[in-house]
């Protein structure tokens, strides 16, 4: 009986997670990675700035999305 409760809980959790969210997040992460790569390329791939490249690319993507939402 306890197993049925766990299965029901897992099914309920899956139902609450939009199926489209996972591919959208994967696509967003890929866009951030590409943008971060080009940032690194522009600065000659100098080591030690990976996190900064990622965060700046993430911020830029968020700003672009906000502009699109306004239109």
C-alpha positions in Angstrom: 0.0 0.0 0.0 2.9 2.4 0.8 4.2 1.9 -2.8 0.8 3.1 -4.2 1.1 6.2 -2.1 4.6 7.0 -3.5 3.4 6.3 -7.0 0.5 8.7 -6.6 2.7 11.4 -5.1 5.2 11.0 -8.0 2.3 11.2 -10.5 0.9 14.3 -8.8 4.3 16.0 -8.9 4.7 15.2 -12.6 1.3 16.6 -13.3 2.2 19.9 -11.7 5.4 20.3 -13.8 4.5 21.6 -17.3 5.9 19.3 -19.9 6.9 22.2 -22.1 9.1 23.7 -19.3 11.8 21.1 -19.6 12.6 21.6 -23.4 12.3 25.4 -22.9 14.8 25.3 -20.1 17.2 23.1 -22.2 16.8 25.6 -25.1 17.4 28.5 -22.8 20.6 26.9 -21.4 21.9 26.2 -24.9 21.3 29.9 -25.9 23.1 31.1 -22.8 26.0 28.7 -23.5 26.4 29.9 -27.1 26.3 33.6 -26.0 28.8 32.8 -23.3 31.1 31.1 -25.8 31.0 34.2 -28.1 31.8 36.4 -25.1 34.8 34.3 -24.3 35.9 34.3 -27.9 35.7 38.1 -28.0 38.1 38.3 -25.1 40.5 35.7 -26.5 39.4 32.8 -24.3 41.4 34.2 -21.4 41.0 31.8 -18.5 39.2 32.6 -15.3 36.1 34.4 -16.6 33.8 31.5 -17.4 31.3 32.3 -14.7 31.2 36.0 -15.6 30.7 35.1 -19.3 27.8 32.8 -18.3 26.1 35.3 -16.0 26.4 38.2 -18.5 25.0 36.0 -21.2 22.2 35.0 -18.9 21.5 38.6 -18.1 21.5 39.6 -21.7 19.1 36.8 -22.6 16.8 37.9 -19.8 16.9 41.5 -21.0 16.1 40.5 -24.6 13.1 38.4 -23.3 11.8 41.4 -21.3 12.0 43.6 -24.4 10.1 41.0 -26.5 7.4 40.8 -23.8 6.8 44.5 -23.9 6.2 44.4 -27.7 
